[in-house]
Each structure stands twice: as structure tokens, then as C-alpha cells.
Amino acid sequence: MQNPLSVSEVEARIAEVGPPIAAIRQEVGRMLVGQRGMVDGLLISLLANGHVLLEGVPGLAKTTAVSALSQAVHLDFRRLQFTPDLLPADLIGTQVYNPREAAFTTHKGPIFANIVLADEINRAPAKVQSALLEAMQERQVTLADRTWPLPKPFLVLATMNPIEQEGTYALPEAQADRFLLKIVVGYPTRDEEREILNRASQTPEPVQRVADATAIEAAQQAVRLVRMEQVVADYIVELVQATRDPRQLAGASELARFIQFGASPRATLALAITARARAFLAGRGYVTPDDVKAMGPDVLRHRMLLTYEAEAEGLTVDQVIQRVFERVRTP
């Protein structure tokens, strides 16, 4: 159904519910040096009610950013280090028999939190990944014969180390597709690293609580009111379709040699909601093609599988995504 509100009415709503989100952005940014893209990605995922996969070498403040986010919103935060010997019960909980009462007592696991940091998610075995998959997709956990809903909001922030593969399991494509965004966290610049060094000798100020779950829910509802014209929606569909069959694009037949599997329909929905969230952060009541382009790499890079030919030519998935965007006409 078409949004009945005008752009000015949507922007008035954004102005009403947006200040707590801007305050979160400021608080998390105050704890970090640089990494603006990661901070905005975390906020967009929170506004879009989706999960995030953070890929980067150790020491790039991924955990610091997630912890600061949970403190700024005053949400329940749990960090779980994924290891090869981790069991599903370590994640979702278990039932313990009480002989005195001759009954089972449910002990909930760390998944029952608003924000769950799954550190080095690809080190966990298949059974743990399966248990996490239900929680991410259905936002519920099944223990014995009972289903328990997870708290709202519920956000899984997972990290992966791109350089160390010993003792890791490949992340199943079905689970990777459940992540709204995959954000690649890079090294700081020279000036940023100097600032990191200067701050190391200072006592950091605690993160201030600037929002609550009610403010987040109001912002999430406002994001869905952001207008998207049909021409922008068609642009999103064309982009996703092009990842599946690039031969339909003029001058892009060579891309068919590099793409084995394209993005799923979940990518179409993810592009739409994250573009709306980005417009919300900018205070706009409408989506532009630039919003879609900005979110494209983070939405698509974990939903596309390249061919061996692409790997042989040294192409990365981001380079292939860039070529797709270059060949799809911008409205």
C-alpha cells in the first residue's frame, strides 16, 4: 500500500523521533576514532531491524562500537566467543532437571538479549549455526517443547576474521543471507591512528544513555514511512535482477562469466529498507538512487557467489558489484 503521508509530513515525523538516533550516533562516534561507515552501518541495521556481519582484522574497534551502541541505547548486551567446541545449549540455553521438584527448569542462554555479539561466528560448528539461524530469522528460540520469543529489539552483530582460516567453518549461504548487511571494516588513516595513540593515555568518559527501546521502536516505524517512488523501486529490482542475469544489460555480457549465483529476493527487500534508513539518517522523507548506491555493496557482497574464473582473474565481489551498478541505468 502506498504511503499516505506526504514528504513534508514524513520529514516532520523524522524531526520528531530523530534526535535520539542522532544522539546515539554522536555517543558511539565519540568512543571511536574514524570508522564512520561502521557506525552508520550499525545504526542503519538498528533502524531497519536487521542483523550485521562485520568483517575485519582484529583490533579495529568492532567490539568497542557494538558495546558503545548497546550502552547508548541502554539495551541488554551479551558477547559470545564462538569456538569449535561450542554447543547449541551454550547459545540458546537448556533445561535442567530439579530432583526436589521432579520437574525441569529452563535456563535461558545469552541469545536472550537485545544485542548479541557473535565473535568469530565462523568458528562455530553446524549445530550452533542452525540454532542461531532460527533466532535470527524467526526471532524466537525453541527449547524442548516450548518456543520462547526473543526481546525487542533483537540484533545479532557477528564478526569474522578474513585472514585466519584455520579452525573455521564456512558460513552457510542460507545464514549469510539472513544478515541485512556485511560491513568490511578497514584500517584507520595515518591521522586517525595518531589520534588513537593520543587517546590511549587518557581515561575515556563513559557512554551516556541517550535513548531507550521505545525511542528505537518509534524510529523504526518512521523509517518505514520514508517515501520511495516507483522509479527508485524499479531501480532496485533492476539491480538485483542484473546480479542474476547480467546478460540482459547492454555491454555487460562479460559479467555472466564472473557471477555464479546472484542475490536473492531478500536482497531486494534489504536494499529498500536500508535505503530508507539512510534517508532517515539524513533527515529526508524520500529515497534517492544515491541511497541505493551507497547501500548496495554492504547489502549484496555476501549474497553473491563468484565463479572460479572471476577468482582466477583476481576480481573481488565488490569490483563485480561496482560493474553491475555502472551498467544499470540510474533513474
C-alpha positions in Angstrom: 0.0 0.0 0.0 1.3 3.4 -0.9 2.4 5.6 2.0 -0.5 8.1 2.5 1.9 10.7 4.1 3.5 13.5 2.1 7.2 14.0 2.1 6.9 17.1 4.4 4.8 15.0 6.8 7.3 12.2 6.8 10.2 14.7 7.4 8.2 16.3 10.3 7.9 12.8 11.8 11.6 12.2 11.3 12.4 15.5 13.0 10.2 14.4 16.0 11.8 10.9 16.5 15.2 11.5 15.0 17.1 13.4 17.8 17.7 10.2 20.0 19.2 8.5 16.9 21.4 11.5 16.3 22.5 11.4 19.9 23.3 7.6 19.6 25.4 8.4 16.5 27.3 11.1 18.4 27.9 9.0 21.5 29.2 5.9 19.6 31.3 8.2 17.3 32.8 9.8 20.4 34.1 6.4 21.6 35.7 5.7 18.2 38.3 7.4 16.0 37.1 7.3 12.4 35.1 4.2 11.3 32.1 6.4 10.4 31.0 3.9 7.9 30.8 1.1 10.5 28.9 3.4 13.0 26.4 4.4 10.3 26.0 0.8 9.2 25.2 -0.3 12.8 22.7 2.5 13.1 21.1 1.6 9.8 20.8 -2.0 10.8 19.2 -1.0 14.1 16.7 1.3 12.3 15.9 -1.4 9.8 15.7 -4.1 12.5 18.3 -6.3 10.8 21.5 -8.2 11.6 25.0 -7.2 10.7 28.1 -9.2 9.8 31.4 -7.2 10.5 34.5 -8.4 8.6 37.8 -7.1 9.6 41.2 -8.0 11.2 41.4 -7.9 15.0 41.9 -4.6 16.7 39.7 -2.4 14.6 37.2 -1.5 17.4 34.4 -3.7 16.2 33.6 -4.9 19.7 34.0 -1.3 21.1 31.5 0.0 18.6 28.9 -2.7 19.4 29.4 -2.2 23.2 29.1 1.6 22.9 25.9 1.2 20.8 24.3 -1.0 23.5 25.2 1.4 26.2 24.0 4.4 24.4 20.6 2.8 23.9 20.7 1.1 27.3 19.9 -2.3 25.8 20.8 -5.7 27.2 24.1 -6.7 25.6 25.8 -10.2 25.5 29.1 -11.1 23.9 29.7 -14.8 23.0 33.0 -16.1 21.7 32.3 -18.7 19.1 34.6 -21.7 19.3 34.7 -25.2 17.6 33.5 -26.9 20.8 30.6 -24.5 21.4 27.2 -26.3 21.8 23.7 -25.1 21.0 22.9 -25.1 24.7 25.7 -22.6 25.2 23.9 -20.2 23.0 20.1 -20.7 23.5 20.1 -22.4 26.9 18.9 -25.7 28.2 16.6 -27.5 30.6 17.9 -28.7 33.9 16.2 -31.4 36.0 15.3 -30.4 39.5 15.0 -33.6 41.6 13.4 -31.8 44.6 10.5 -30.6 42.5 10.7 -33.5 40.0 10.5 -31.0 37.1 12.7 -29.4 34.5 13.7 -25.7 34.9 14.6 -23.7 31.8 17.9 -21.8 31.9 18.0 -19.2 29.1 21.2 -18.7 27.2 23.0 -15.5 26.1 20.9 -15.3 23.0 18.1 -13.8 25.1 19.5 -10.2 24.9 18.7 -7.2 22.8 22.2 -7.1 21.2 24.2 -10.2 20.8 27.8 -10.0 19.6 28.8 -13.3 18.0 32.5 -13.0 17.9 34.2 -15.0 15.1 31.0 -16.6 14.1 32.6 -18.9 11.5 34.4 -20.9 14.2 31.1 -22.4 15.5 30.0 -25.9 14.2 26.9 -26.6 12.1 24.5 -27.3 15.0 25.3 -23.9 16.6 24.8 -22.2 13.3 21.5 -23.9 12.9 20.3 -22.7 16.4 21.5 -19.2 15.6 19.7 -19.3 12.3 16.2 -19.8 13.9 16.9 -16.9 16.3 18.0 -14.6 13.5 15.1 -15.4 11.1 12.2 -16.1 13.4 13.3 -14.1 16.4 12.4 -17.0 18.7 14.1 -19.9 20.3 12.8 -23.5 20.7 13.7 -25.3 23.9 12.3 -28.8 24.3 8.6 -28.4 23.5 8.3 -24.7 24.1 9.0 -21.7 21.9 10.4 -18.6 23.6 10.2 -15.1 21.9 13.3 -13.0 21.9 13.3 -9.5 23.3 12.6 -6.5 21.1 14.7 -5.0 19.6 16.9 -8.1 18.8 20.1 -7.6 16.8 22.9 -10.1 16.1 26.2 -8.5 15.3 28.7 -11.1 14.1 32.4 -10.7 13.4 34.6 -12.6 11.1 38.4 -12.5 10.7 39.2 -12.5 6.9 42.8 -13.6 7.2 42.8 -16.6 9.6 41.0 -19.6 8.3 42.5 -22.4 10.5 39.8 -24.0 12.7 36.9 -22.2 10.9 33.8 -23.4 9.3 32.3 -21.9 6.1 29.3 -19.7 6.9 26.3 -21.4 5.2 24.9 -19.3 2.4 21.4 -19.5 4.0 22.7 -18.0 7.2 24.8 -15.3 5.4 21.7 -14.3 3.6 19.9 -13.6 6.9 22.4 -10.8 7.6 21.0 -7.5 6.4 24.5 -6.0 5.9 28.0 -7.2 5.6 30.3 -4.4 6.5 34.0 -4.6 5.7 35.9 -2.7 8.4 39.2 -1.2 7.2 42.3 0.2 8.8 42.4 3.8 10.1 44.2 6.5 8.3 47.5 7.9 9.4 45.9 10.9 11.2 43.3 8.7 12.8 45.9 6.3 14.1 47.8 9.3 15.7 44.6 10.2 17.4 44.1 6.7 18.7 47.6 6.8 20.1 46.9 10.1 21.8 43.7 8.8 23.3 45.4 5.7 24.7 46.8 7.7 27.6 43.5 9.3 28.5 40.7 7.9 30.6 37.7 7.6 28.4 34.4 9.1 29.5 31.6 6.7 30.0 29.0 6.3 27.2 25.8 8.3 28.1 22.4 6.7 27.8 20.6 8.8 25.2 17.8 6.6 24.1 15.7 3.6 25.1 13.9 0.8 23.3 10.8 2.9 22.9 12.7 5.6 21.0 14.2 2.9 18.8 10.8 1.4 18.0 9.4 4.8 17.1 12.4 5.5 14.8 11.9 2.1 13.1 8.3 2.9 12.4 9.3 6.3 11.0 11.8 4.6 8.7 9.1 2.6 7.0 7.2 5.8 6.3 10.0 7.2 4.2 8.7 7.5 0.6 10.1 5.5 -2.2 8.9 6.4 -5.7 8.2 3.7 -8.1 11.1 4.6 -10.3 13.5 4.0 -7.4 11.8 0.7 -6.5 12.2 -0.4 -10.2 15.9 0.6 -10.0 16.4 -1.7 -7.0 14.7 -4.6 -8.9 16.8 -4.0 -11.9 20.0 -4.1 -9.9 19.1 -7.3 -8.2 18.0 -8.9 -11.4 21.3 -7.9 -13.0 23.2 -9.8 -10.4 21.4 -13.0 -11.5 21.5 -12.5 -15.3 23.9 -9.7 -16.3 23.5 -10.6 -20.0 20.3 -8.6 -20.0 22.4 -5.4 -19.6 23.9 -3.7 -22.6 27.6 -4.1 -22.7 27.7 -6.4 -19.6 27.7 -9.8 -21.1 31.2 -10.5 -19.8 29.9 -10.2 -16.2 28.0 -13.5 -16.8 31.4 -15.3 -16.7 32.1 -13.9 -13.2 28.8 -14.4 -11.4 27.8 -18.0 -10.4 24.8 -17.1 -8.2 23.1 -13.7 -7.9 21.3 -12.1 -5.0 18.1 -13.4 -3.5 14.8 -11.5 -3.2 15.8 -10.9 0.4 18.5 -8.5 -1.1 15.7 -6.5 -2.9 13.9 -6.0 0.5 17.2 -5.2 2.2 18.1 -2.6 -0.4 14.8 -0.9 0.1 14.7 -0.8 3.9 18.4 0.2 4.2 18.0 3.0 1.6 15.0 4.3 3.7 17.1 4.1 6.9 19.9 6.1 5.2 17.5 8.7 4.1 16.1 8.8 7.7 19.7 9.5 9.0 20.0 12.4 6.5 16.6 13.8 7.7 15.0 13.2 4.3 11.5 11.9 3.8 12.2 10.3 0.5 14.7 7.8 -1.0 17.1 8.8 -3.8 19.1 6.5 -6.2 22.2 7.6 -4.3 20.9 6.0 -1.1 20.5 2.7 -3.0 24.0 3.0 -4.5 25.5 3.8 -1.1 23.9 0.7 0.5 24.5 -1.6 -2.5 27.9 -3.1 -1.6 27.0 -3.8 2.1 23.7 -5.4 1.0 25.0 -7.5 -1.9 28.6 -8.6 -1.1 27.6 -11.6 1.0 24.7 -12.6 -1.2 26.6 -13.2 -4.5 28.9 -16.1 -5.3 31.6 -15.6 -8.0 32.9 -18.2 -10.4 36.3 -19.7 -10.4 37.0 -17.6 -13.5 36.5 -14.4 -11.5 38.8 -15.6 -8.8 41.4 -16.6 -11.4 41.3 -13.1 -12.8 41.7 -11.6 -9.3 38.2 -10.0 -9.2 36.6 -9.3 -5.8 32.9 -9.3 -5.2 32.9 -5.6 -4.6 34.5 -5.0 -8.0 31.8 -7.1 -9.7 29.1 -5.2 -7.8 30.6 -1.9 -8.9 30.5 -3.1 -12.6 26.8 -4.1 -12.2 26.0 -0.6 -10.8 27.9 1.1 -13.6 25.9 -0.8 -16.2 22.4 -0.4 -14.7 20.9 2.9 -15.8 20.4 5.3 -12.9 17.0 7.0 -12.9 
